Amino acid sequence: MGKLFGTDGVRGIANKDLSPELAYKLGRVGGYFLTKGKKRPKMVVGMDTRISGDMLEGALSSGLNSAGIDVLYLGVLPTPAVACILRMLNADGGVMITASHNPVEYNGIKFFNEKGLKLTDELENSIEEYILNNLDIDYVPVAENIGRKIDVKEPLRKYMDYLKETIDIDLKGLKVAVDCGNGAVYKAAPQLLSELGAQVYVINSEPNGININVNCGSTKPEEIQKLVLETGAHIGLSFDGDADRLIAADEKGKIVDGDHILAICGSYMKEKGELNNNTLVGTVMTNLGLDICLKERNINIIKTKVGDRYVLEEMLKGNYSLGGEQSGHIIFLDYNTTGDGLLTAIQLLRVIKEKNTNLSELSAMMKDMPQVLVNAQVSENKKNYYLDDEVIKEKIEKIEKHFANKGRVVIRPSGTEPLVRVMIEGENLEEINTYAKELANLVEQRLQ
């Protein structure tokens, strides 16, 4: 991981870590590397509802303009809409200003190339090298070659109309509860679902710049659970700040996470002949219950490192149409190049409507295997060496042998803290809890 770019763009506390000066440089240098060689390049720019969005957008757009790039300004809308609209407008790239599910004091800058894909490590490294070493690009356009900012007409309408084309049924008769998280989907979700015929009950759709993700949205699923039970809705939909993920709730108020959504949509897509290569993509944290569910239906699963960028890389490599994470980042690659909460929502509603059944019945096709996650506090410079330690390796092998394919151990270092995360999955919660604590204690002892 670089010093500026994390797994999902550049992120930090706005006006401190992520200053207007840095945003300007990211626009100028990043835009130049993304578009060099293009004649009169153009890039789309969108943002979520954070108070710092205006400040960072102004600086970023100035940087892009200074590199001779026209900014096609989209305003407030979901991250997946940026990836979608940039392809519609044949733009040379795009930027979303968001910190996703993080608290309001954070913000981030996320780049997309002309295909709506995240930047390669090589391109991110080139941009970082220039900025961290205070280098500047050698292109200084003047007069008519300076970029300008152009407002795109009705970008949200373009995005919603596109999403409508991905399903061939209406949602009449369905009651849908929605928690917009006071984020970027606050207009799109209620409007699209209503236009498709659903009866919609909405909370947290009045962003004021400082209430994004505050006790609401996908990181606070209790809110959507309550709304479902209060309204008698058939389904609850809860979005994060930039709406690239979805957590659902069934008609009984029980949470339906990304693994269950993958099971439901993957099985349906196989029936319809829409599941490319009969395979979907998950991560090492995907619940073992999904493996079992898919195996019963003769569907393959491939697992990557944690992070939707790694899921997408695998999907592109193998030409797979569905992939995602337990957290609700679901990618329908036939329709978009990034996790898309609103797209996921209407695909899930499509299955419910067409099968004329309840979400609880659909979700029951997958039985969760109990999981326990314990953090081991270790030395920062040793956290990546857990598999080099023979004692730790021997302990892991002993636990896995005990489970005999009915459980597993996943260990991974934290990307941001001096921690090693120990996850154990199995049929007996008490047993896996004991093993997880034992293994975490051993990792702490060995990696100080």
KEBA-442443 format. One line per 4 residues: number of its first residue (from 0); their letters; for each residue x, y, z of C-alpha. Coordinates in nm, 2 decimals. Example, Ala and Ser with C-alpha at 12.3 -4.5 7.8 and 13.67 -1.06 7.14 Angstrom:
<palums>
0> as> 1.23,-0.45,0.78 ~ 1.37,-0.11,0.71
</palums>
This chain:
<palums>
0> mgkl> 0.00,0.00,0.00 ~ 0.14,0.34,-0.10 ~ 0.17,0.65,0.12 ~ -0.12,0.82,-0.04
4> fgtd> -0.33,0.56,-0.21 ~ -0.50,0.29,0.00 ~ -0.71,0.01,-0.13 ~ -0.98,0.25,-0.23
8> gvrg> -0.82,0.58,-0.33 ~ -0.67,0.86,-0.11 ~ -0.85,0.90,0.22 ~ -0.80,1.10,0.54
12> iank> -0.94,1.37,0.76 ~ -1.06,1.65,0.53 ~ -0.87,1.98,0.55 ~ -0.60,1.81,0.75
16> dlsp> -0.47,1.49,0.60 ~ -0.67,1.55,0.28 ~ -0.61,1.92,0.23 ~ -0.72,2.14,-0.06
20> elay> -0.36,2.16,-0.16 ~ -0.33,1.78,-0.19 ~ -0.66,1.77,-0.38 ~ -0.53,2.02,-0.63
24> klgr> -0.22,1.82,-0.68 ~ -0.41,1.50,-0.72 ~ -0.63,1.66,-0.98 ~ -0.34,1.82,-1.17
28> vggy> -0.10,1.52,-1.16 ~ -0.35,1.24,-1.15 ~ -0.55,1.39,-1.43 ~ -0.25,1.44,-1.64
32> fltk> -0.13,1.08,-1.61 ~ -0.48,0.95,-1.68 ~ -0.53,1.16,-1.99 ~ -0.20,1.24,-2.14
36> gkkr> -0.19,1.21,-2.52 ~ -0.57,1.28,-2.54 ~ -0.69,1.58,-2.73 ~ -0.91,1.81,-2.52
40> pkmv> -0.96,1.55,-2.24 ~ -1.26,1.54,-2.02 ~ -1.32,1.38,-1.68 ~ -1.64,1.35,-1.47
44> vgmd> -1.64,1.45,-1.11 ~ -1.90,1.36,-0.84 ~ -1.92,1.37,-0.46 ~ -2.12,1.25,-0.16
48> tris> -2.30,1.47,0.09 ~ -2.01,1.56,0.32 ~ -1.96,1.92,0.42 ~ -1.60,1.90,0.29
52> gdml> -1.71,1.80,-0.06 ~ -1.74,2.15,-0.20 ~ -1.40,2.25,-0.07 ~ -1.22,1.94,-0.21
56> egal> -1.42,1.95,-0.54 ~ -1.32,2.31,-0.60 ~ -0.95,2.23,-0.55 ~ -0.96,1.90,-0.74
60> ssgl> -1.14,2.06,-1.04 ~ -0.89,2.35,-1.04 ~ -0.61,2.10,-1.06 ~ -0.78,1.91,-1.35
64> nsag> -0.85,2.24,-1.53 ~ -0.48,2.35,-1.49 ~ -0.38,2.03,-1.67 ~ -0.60,2.12,-1.96
68> idvl> -0.88,1.88,-1.86 ~ -1.25,1.97,-1.89 ~ -1.44,1.88,-1.57 ~ -1.79,1.73,-1.64
72> ylgv> -1.95,1.81,-1.30 ~ -2.21,1.57,-1.17 ~ -2.28,1.71,-0.83 ~ -2.40,1.47,-0.55
76> lptp> -2.46,1.12,-0.66 ~ -2.35,0.76,-0.58 ~ -2.00,0.63,-0.66 ~ -2.13,0.37,-0.91
80> avac> -2.31,0.65,-1.09 ~ -1.98,0.81,-1.16 ~ -1.84,0.49,-1.31 ~ -2.16,0.45,-1.51
84> ilrm> -2.19,0.80,-1.65 ~ -1.83,0.84,-1.75 ~ -1.88,0.56,-1.99 ~ -2.21,0.71,-2.12
88> lnad> -2.03,1.04,-2.19 ~ -1.71,0.88,-2.33 ~ -1.51,1.06,-2.07 ~ -1.14,0.99,-2.03
92> ggvm> -1.17,0.92,-1.66 ~ -1.36,1.01,-1.35 ~ -1.32,1.11,-0.98 ~ -1.55,1.05,-0.69
96> itas> -1.50,1.26,-0.37 ~ -1.62,1.03,-0.08 ~ -1.51,0.85,0.23 ~ -1.78,0.59,0.18
100> hnpv> -1.90,0.46,0.52 ~ -1.64,0.66,0.73 ~ -1.75,0.94,0.97 ~ -1.81,1.29,0.84
104> eyng> -1.47,1.43,0.92 ~ -1.31,1.20,0.67 ~ -1.32,1.24,0.29 ~ -1.15,1.07,0.00
108> ikff> -1.06,1.10,-0.37 ~ -1.12,0.79,-0.58 ~ -1.01,0.78,-0.95 ~ -1.16,0.58,-1.23
112> nekg> -1.00,0.53,-1.58 ~ -1.19,0.56,-1.90 ~ -1.35,0.22,-1.86 ~ -1.48,0.30,-1.51
116> lklt> -1.21,0.08,-1.34 ~ -0.99,0.17,-1.05 ~ -0.63,0.27,-1.13 ~ -0.35,0.02,-1.16
120> dele> -0.09,0.00,-0.89 ~ 0.17,0.13,-1.14 ~ -0.04,0.44,-1.23 ~ -0.10,0.51,-0.86
124> nsie> 0.27,0.48,-0.79 ~ 0.36,0.72,-1.06 ~ 0.11,0.98,-0.93 ~ 0.24,0.93,-0.57
128> eyil> 0.60,0.97,-0.68 ~ 0.53,1.31,-0.83 ~ 0.33,1.44,-0.54 ~ 0.54,1.31,-0.25
132> nnld> 0.86,1.44,-0.42 ~ 0.70,1.78,-0.50 ~ 0.74,1.73,-0.87 ~ 0.52,1.90,-1.12
136> idyv> 0.40,1.80,-1.46 ~ 0.57,1.97,-1.75 ~ 0.25,2.07,-1.92 ~ 0.12,2.42,-1.86
140> pvae> -0.17,2.50,-2.10 ~ -0.27,2.86,-2.17 ~ -0.55,3.05,-2.34 ~ -0.80,2.81,-2.51
144> nigr> -0.61,2.50,-2.39 ~ -0.70,2.56,-2.02 ~ -0.98,2.32,-1.90 ~ -1.32,2.44,-1.80
148> kidv> -1.59,2.32,-1.57 ~ -1.92,2.21,-1.74 ~ -2.23,2.11,-1.55 ~ -2.38,1.78,-1.68
152> kepl> -2.76,1.80,-1.73 ~ -2.96,1.56,-1.51 ~ -2.69,1.31,-1.43 ~ -2.90,1.13,-1.18
156> rkym> -3.18,1.09,-1.44 ~ -2.92,0.93,-1.68 ~ -2.81,0.68,-1.40 ~ -3.16,0.59,-1.29
160> dylk> -3.28,0.54,-1.65 ~ -2.98,0.31,-1.71 ~ -3.06,0.10,-1.39 ~ -3.42,0.06,-1.51
164> etid> -3.30,-0.11,-1.82 ~ -3.13,-0.39,-1.61 ~ -3.46,-0.54,-1.50 ~ -3.77,-0.63,-1.71
168> idlk> -4.04,-0.62,-1.44 ~ -4.21,-0.36,-1.22 ~ -4.22,-0.37,-0.84 ~ -4.59,-0.31,-0.79
172> glkv> -4.72,-0.47,-0.48 ~ -4.39,-0.46,-0.30 ~ -4.34,-0.25,0.02 ~ -3.98,-0.14,0.04
176> avdc> -3.82,0.03,0.35 ~ -3.51,0.24,0.27 ~ -3.23,0.39,0.49 ~ -3.04,0.64,0.27
180> gnga> -2.77,0.70,0.54 ~ -2.80,1.07,0.47 ~ -2.56,1.00,0.18 ~ -2.53,1.02,-0.19
184> vyka> -2.83,0.80,-0.27 ~ -3.08,1.02,-0.08 ~ -3.26,1.12,-0.40 ~ -3.19,0.82,-0.63
188> apql> -3.31,0.53,-0.41 ~ -3.66,0.66,-0.31 ~ -3.72,0.81,-0.66 ~ -3.61,0.50,-0.86
192> lsel> -3.80,0.25,-0.64 ~ -4.12,0.46,-0.66 ~ -4.09,0.50,-1.04 ~ -4.06,0.12,-1.06
196> gaqv> -4.39,0.09,-0.87 ~ -4.28,0.00,-0.52 ~ -4.44,0.15,-0.21 ~ -4.15,0.32,-0.04
200> yvin> -4.08,0.41,0.33 ~ -3.78,0.63,0.37 ~ -3.56,0.74,0.66 ~ -3.23,0.94,0.67
204> sepn> -3.28,1.11,0.34 ~ -3.22,1.47,0.45 ~ -2.84,1.53,0.44 ~ -2.71,1.85,0.59
208> gini> -2.34,1.80,0.53 ~ -2.26,1.66,0.88 ~ -2.52,1.38,0.93 ~ -2.38,1.13,0.67
212> nvnc> -2.35,0.78,0.83 ~ -2.44,0.92,1.17 ~ -2.63,0.64,1.35 ~ -2.78,0.53,1.01
216> gstk> -2.70,0.35,0.69 ~ -2.54,0.01,0.63 ~ -2.30,0.04,0.93 ~ -2.61,0.08,1.16
220> peei> -2.84,-0.20,1.03 ~ -3.06,-0.18,1.34 ~ -3.23,0.12,1.19 ~ -3.35,-0.06,0.88
224> qklv> -3.45,-0.36,1.09 ~ -3.68,-0.14,1.30 ~ -3.83,0.04,0.99 ~ -3.92,-0.29,0.83
228> letg> -4.10,-0.41,1.14 ~ -4.28,-0.07,1.19 ~ -4.40,-0.05,0.83 ~ -4.47,-0.42,0.75
232> ahig> -4.23,-0.39,0.45 ~ -4.14,-0.69,0.24 ~ -3.77,-0.59,0.24 ~ -3.54,-0.33,0.39
236> lsfd> -3.25,-0.16,0.20 ~ -2.97,0.01,0.38 ~ -2.70,0.21,0.20 ~ -2.36,0.35,0.30
240> gdad> -2.24,0.71,0.24 ~ -2.16,0.67,-0.13 ~ -2.40,0.38,-0.20 ~ -2.15,0.13,-0.34
244> rlia> -2.27,-0.13,-0.09 ~ -2.61,-0.26,0.03 ~ -2.72,-0.44,0.34 ~ -3.07,-0.58,0.33
248> adek> -3.33,-0.69,0.59 ~ -3.60,-0.95,0.53 ~ -3.97,-0.91,0.61 ~ -3.90,-1.04,0.97
252> gkiv> -3.63,-0.78,1.02 ~ -3.34,-1.02,0.99 ~ -3.03,-0.89,0.83 ~ -2.94,-1.03,0.48
256> dgdh> -2.57,-0.96,0.42 ~ -2.36,-0.97,0.10 ~ -2.30,-1.34,0.12 ~ -2.67,-1.42,0.12
260> ilai> -2.73,-1.17,-0.16 ~ -2.46,-1.35,-0.36 ~ -2.63,-1.68,-0.29 ~ -2.98,-1.55,-0.40
264> cgsy> -2.86,-1.36,-0.71 ~ -2.60,-1.62,-0.81 ~ -2.86,-1.91,-0.80 ~ -3.12,-1.70,-0.99
268> mkek> -2.86,-1.60,-1.25 ~ -2.76,-1.96,-1.30 ~ -3.13,-2.05,-1.36 ~ -3.15,-1.77,-1.62
272> geln> -2.82,-1.86,-1.79 ~ -2.67,-1.53,-1.68 ~ -2.39,-1.66,-1.46 ~ -2.08,-1.65,-1.67
276> nntl> -1.87,-1.97,-1.65 ~ -2.10,-2.09,-1.37 ~ -1.88,-1.91,-1.12 ~ -1.90,-1.62,-0.88
280> vgtv> -1.62,-1.45,-0.69 ~ -1.59,-1.39,-0.31 ~ -1.31,-1.32,-0.07 ~ -1.13,-1.52,0.20
284> mtnl> -1.38,-1.38,0.45 ~ -1.68,-1.51,0.27 ~ -1.88,-1.73,0.50 ~ -1.83,-2.11,0.45
288> gldi> -2.20,-2.14,0.44 ~ -2.20,-1.98,0.09 ~ -1.95,-2.24,-0.03 ~ -2.18,-2.52,0.09
292> clke> -2.49,-2.35,-0.06 ~ -2.32,-2.30,-0.40 ~ -2.18,-2.65,-0.41 ~ -2.53,-2.79,-0.36
296> rnin> -2.63,-2.60,-0.67 ~ -2.32,-2.69,-0.87 ~ -2.19,-2.33,-0.87 ~ -1.82,-2.26,-0.83
300> iikt> -1.67,-1.99,-0.61 ~ -1.33,-1.83,-0.64 ~ -1.19,-1.64,-0.34 ~ -0.96,-1.34,-0.34
304> kvgd> -0.80,-1.11,-0.08 ~ -1.04,-0.88,0.11 ~ -1.12,-0.58,-0.09 ~ -1.36,-0.52,-0.38
308> ryvl> -1.08,-0.42,-0.61 ~ -0.94,-0.77,-0.58 ~ -1.28,-0.92,-0.65 ~ -1.31,-0.71,-0.96
312> eeml> -0.96,-0.80,-1.08 ~ -1.05,-1.17,-1.06 ~ -1.39,-1.11,-1.23 ~ -1.22,-0.93,-1.52
316> kgny> -0.95,-1.20,-1.55 ~ -1.20,-1.49,-1.56 ~ -1.49,-1.31,-1.73 ~ -1.72,-1.37,-1.44
320> slgg> -2.05,-1.18,-1.41 ~ -2.11,-1.17,-1.03 ~ -1.88,-1.12,-0.73 ~ -1.88,-0.94,-0.40
324> eqsg> -1.81,-0.92,-0.02 ~ -2.00,-1.00,0.30 ~ -2.00,-0.62,0.36 ~ -2.25,-0.57,0.08
328> hiif> -2.01,-0.46,-0.20 ~ -2.17,-0.66,-0.49 ~ -2.05,-0.63,-0.85 ~ -2.28,-0.71,-1.14
332> ldyn> -2.02,-0.68,-1.41 ~ -2.26,-0.70,-1.70 ~ -2.40,-0.37,-1.58 ~ -2.13,-0.18,-1.39
336> ttgd> -1.76,-0.19,-1.30 ~ -1.79,-0.13,-0.93 ~ -2.00,-0.22,-0.63 ~ -2.34,-0.07,-0.68
340> gllt> -2.59,-0.07,-0.39 ~ -2.89,0.06,-0.59 ~ -2.82,-0.19,-0.87 ~ -2.79,-0.47,-0.62
344> aiql> -3.12,-0.36,-0.46 ~ -3.32,-0.38,-0.78 ~ -3.16,-0.71,-0.88 ~ -3.26,-0.86,-0.55
348> lrvi> -3.61,-0.71,-0.58 ~ -3.63,-0.87,-0.93 ~ -3.57,-1.21,-0.78 ~ -3.83,-1.16,-0.50
352> kekn> -4.10,-1.04,-0.75 ~ -4.03,-1.30,-1.02 ~ -4.03,-1.59,-0.77 ~ -4.32,-1.44,-0.58
356> tnls> -4.17,-1.53,-0.25 ~ -4.04,-1.37,0.07 ~ -3.68,-1.26,0.12 ~ -3.66,-1.48,0.43
360> elsa> -3.73,-1.79,0.22 ~ -3.48,-1.70,-0.04 ~ -3.21,-1.62,0.22 ~ -3.27,-1.95,0.39
364> mmkd> -3.10,-2.13,0.10 ~ -2.77,-2.04,0.27 ~ -2.71,-2.13,0.63 ~ -2.44,-1.92,0.80
368> mpqv> -2.15,-2.10,0.95 ~ -2.06,-1.94,1.29 ~ -1.76,-1.71,1.26 ~ -1.54,-1.56,1.53
372> lvna> -1.29,-1.28,1.47 ~ -1.02,-1.20,1.73 ~ -0.76,-0.93,1.69 ~ -0.40,-1.01,1.80
376> qvse> -0.19,-0.70,1.90 ~ 0.15,-0.74,1.74 ~ 0.46,-0.55,1.65 ~ 0.40,-0.33,1.33
380> nkkn> 0.71,-0.46,1.16 ~ 0.63,-0.83,1.23 ~ 0.26,-0.84,1.14 ~ 0.32,-0.98,0.79
384> yyld> 0.54,-1.27,0.91 ~ 0.28,-1.49,1.08 ~ 0.32,-1.77,0.83 ~ 0.70,-1.76,0.86
388> devi> 0.67,-1.88,1.22 ~ 0.67,-2.26,1.25 ~ 0.49,-2.26,1.58 ~ 0.20,-2.06,1.45
392> keki> 0.19,-2.27,1.13 ~ 0.18,-2.59,1.33 ~ -0.11,-2.46,1.55 ~ -0.31,-2.36,1.24
396> ekie> -0.26,-2.70,1.08 ~ -0.36,-2.87,1.41 ~ -0.69,-2.67,1.42 ~ -0.77,-2.73,1.06
400> khfa> -0.71,-3.10,1.09 ~ -0.95,-3.11,1.38 ~ -1.22,-2.95,1.17 ~ -1.18,-3.20,0.89
404> nkgr> -1.32,-2.97,0.62 ~ -1.61,-2.85,0.84 ~ -1.43,-2.54,0.95 ~ -1.13,-2.32,0.86
408> vvir> -0.88,-2.07,0.98 ~ -0.81,-1.73,0.81 ~ -0.54,-1.50,0.93 ~ -0.46,-1.17,0.78
412> psgt> -0.27,-0.86,0.89 ~ -0.46,-0.53,0.93 ~ -0.37,-0.28,0.65 ~ -0.38,0.02,0.89
416> eplv> -0.31,-0.10,1.25 ~ -0.05,-0.32,1.43 ~ -0.29,-0.61,1.43 ~ -0.32,-0.96,1.30
420> rvmi> -0.69,-1.06,1.25 ~ -0.77,-1.43,1.34 ~ -1.09,-1.56,1.20 ~ -1.21,-1.91,1.27
424> egen> -1.52,-2.07,1.12 ~ -1.69,-2.39,1.23 ~ -2.01,-2.56,1.33 ~ -1.97,-2.51,1.71
428> leei> -1.95,-2.15,1.83 ~ -1.81,-2.22,2.17 ~ -1.54,-2.44,2.02 ~ -1.43,-2.19,1.76
432> ntya> -1.43,-1.91,2.01 ~ -1.19,-2.11,2.23 ~ -0.96,-2.19,1.93 ~ -0.96,-1.83,1.81
436> kela> -0.86,-1.69,2.14 ~ -0.58,-1.95,2.18 ~ -0.45,-1.88,1.83 ~ -0.46,-1.50,1.88
440> nlve> -0.27,-1.53,2.21 ~ -0.01,-1.74,2.04 ~ 0.03,-1.49,1.75 ~ 0.07,-1.21,2.01
444> qrlq> 0.34,-1.40,2.20 ~ 0.53,-1.49,1.88 ~ 0.51,-1.15,1.69 ~ 0.61,-0.90,1.96
</palums>
